């Protein structure tokens, strides 16, 4: 696959140069994925997808055009190149654009990105894993009327980048996802929950554990109550931290947002913006992690970056454009979710350094407050104001969980949230947006009604 | 009128397909689709369908007068579903050749056969068949408009926003256009060709005064050609976003608490969409994942409340004549006089629930499976004059536009955030507030609506579900909800 992908990328770049591009870059990716889905407690559907395509970026006089096509046939790729060039011609020159990145030696070896067992998983084996997970959920829910939705998704693929300045890079990886979401009904209420795991290697999955934990979580959600409006401590579980810090902090340290004055952390580099309990790194080199990679979306070798060291903002996330604009070193955070996206900036593995203790130790230590397991909310990235629905969460008192809360919101500005972190747990887990333990925020406005 | 020139350049409908085997052989999309469906049936499927899509889209993004991301995309491929005894499988390909279509039909069926022994509920897929070719008629098709003219339009919106006020510190303008051809065929005999043409302009503004930074955005998205971007609301989108961002500099964060809330048409639309519309998608019935499961035919709100989903509205971004399964669409009256009367069906949900399919199955692209979705969703107007509604509220909040929203229909709760609002004091509009979040429970929220305005407005959006994003609209009149929890700092 390596030769085919780099070969087509090379053709794209050469064609762009012949068509008048001063610099060109082609990102070619080919992915095969498999999904199996459960509805109402049993398997119902499966899907196979093969997705190959090419994204091409062309530069003419600091004017940039991007095009992509959903095939890697030469004629389609050439047509995409020509569309990128026409777009560059009509664009407004960007005075801050310096150059595409150039080759700078070799690439780091990042271990365990590819797992043969995940890559070669058969539909029967996938069905078996999903069934074990669903059975484990069922087993714990035998006292209830339930309906379980579940899914397993695996993918394997290769991605390559070639540009006019000598970059030529390629790697292959696998990823997998298992998910169980039970809904239960009683006489007078209905509630649901979910649990999941993400992994690069099949052996990391524990379907029985995911199944059991999904069941435990949905049972814990029964009997939700509203609470009195008050200011109180909030314990964010790892999934909630993934949303609030992964999206809400990872997005705020995006150098492009900071340069444009659109981030709430603008002008704060080098300052103490968070509690000394909080240390956050972005590590694309971490072996076997789902967002690890030897190079970023522009083909720049990956690095480990200290973002927040004991509360001090040490670095932003850069791609080649923002690094040249600020005249700083490129942190290699050009991000591309697919060949169809022009490089943006995003964290790779955002890792919150753990402290000590499990979730219930934190609850016991805090005494009274809200434990937020999950929220779907993000802060306003410009003002930092966060108003987060407690999607799943509980009120606790005297160090013990009393009942789940419903229709309850947490209100706090992100800068206050960062400063008010008083405890960091040791219960690290991988979420879709961060690798993180639980954290405790000293005080936030709780509104329920 | 429909421009033939557009078809010649881009159409797959009468495309010249080249491949190693059949060099420059003219093959109709219909023939390719037939090959896929027949190969699935031959391999053992009891039902099969195929979507062949050819889509061109362009995005121009400008920040402070400089082009940041300009993108041109070409999406072309086919997705096939094979069904047997309650088991579904999906496969897709970009090889639009007889061999490619045969291969994808066979592999989908092979997978369906592998799934069949594992399914618990057996059912059949049945429904009405449709044969149609619906050409869209636009005055200025996107390829006929020079790229320079589109760039000029973006520059003009960008300039308009930046010149509005010196406190505008960052202006981001995004123009997007999407032209799509879709051919759907199935083994029941459906054969439908539809086209879509969607332009959109978004202005996203940051205003700054000292350390105080605020943001706002406005967008206009319709169904039509480039001529729709010459309409007044599209031409003024930069100025309107800039005005809100600058006004927000003198806003305050709202105090968290329980309020009587008047929602503007846009926010009301988001409420209807998030708090109710998603829970009306019929896939939640066989999956037992919607809190509305036992509510069909029952009261879900006051008798003056009517909620509709209508994909037949002219020029609306969420409109389509046939859905992604080839079913003819019609207006769906979800709530009539407070009673839940209709839900949003795919062929599967209509077959399983023994109801009439109503054309609500949508897919993001050929690489996705169609599932029940909303189109243009709104609360029908009532009889309150808007000024009287605000005056009658005495103490509360008037909340406007939105940042985002989401819902979990199986838990029964939702959340959405207004872009800005105003405190209502003694029946008059006062202090501006920002980023106001509202949450509530699906089964309770409609009963809290106690007054519905007689005005009406729809706003363009994009809705995500199961990882699929589709264009939609939502809206309604101003409406008041009593005792709603509002998040504050």
Interface residues (C-beta under 8 A of the other chain):
Chain A: X36 X39 X40 X41 X42 X43 X44 X45 X46 X47 X48 X49 X50 X51 X52 X63 X64 X65 X66 X67 X68 X69 X70 X71 X75 X76 X79 X80 X83 X84 X86 X87 X88 X89 X90 X91 X92 X93 X94 X95 X96 X123 X124 X127 X131 X147 X149 X181 X183 X185 X190 X191 X192 X193 X221 X226 X229 X260 X261 X262 X264 X266 X340 X342 X376 X377 X378 X380 X381 X382 X383 X385 X387 X388 X389 X391 X392 X406 X407 X408 X409 X410 X411 X412 X413 X445 X446 X447 X448 X449
Chain B: X18 X58 X60 X62 X63 X64 X65 X66 X67 X68 X69 X70 X71 X72 X73 X74 X75 X76 X77 X86 X87 X88 X89 X90 X91 X92 X93 X94 X107 X108 X111 X112 X114 X115 X118 X119 X120 X121 X147 X148 X151 X155 X169 X170 X172 X206 X208 X213 X214 X215 X253 X256 X257 X258 X286 X287 X288 X289 X291 X367 X369 X403 X404 X406 X408 X410 X411 X412 X413 X415 X417 X434 X435 X436 X437 X439 X440 X441 X483 X484 X485 X486 X487 X488 X489
